[in-house]
Amino acid sequence: MELSLLVRWIVVFLVIFLLLMVLVFSLIRKKA
């Protein structure tokens, strides 16, 4: 497995994770 491909997948995973966290955070703020 190429290192560049692994790094690319890690970056994609981090971006998706951050977007999910922002979405959950906004939903929690709306409920409060």
C-alpha positions in Angstrom: 0.0 0.0 0.0 1.3 3.4 -1.0 2.0 5.9 1.8 0.5 8.7 -0.2 -2.8 6.8 -0.5 -2.8 6.1 3.2 -2.2 9.8 4.0 -5.0 10.7 1.6 -7.5 8.4 3.3 -6.5 9.8 6.7 -7.1 13.3 5.5 -10.5 12.4 4.1 -11.4 10.7 7.3 -10.4 13.7 9.4 -12.4 16.1 7.2 -15.5 13.9 7.4 -15.1 13.6 11.2 -14.8 17.3 11.6 -17.9 17.9 9.5 -19.8 15.5 11.6 -18.7 17.1 14.8 -19.7 20.5 13.6 -23.1 19.2 12.6 -23.7 17.5 15.9 -22.5 20.6 17.8 -24.9 22.8 15.8 -27.8 20.4 16.6 -26.9 20.4 20.3 -26.9 24.2 20.3 -30.3 24.4 18.6 -31.8 22.0 21.3 -30.4 24.1 24.2 
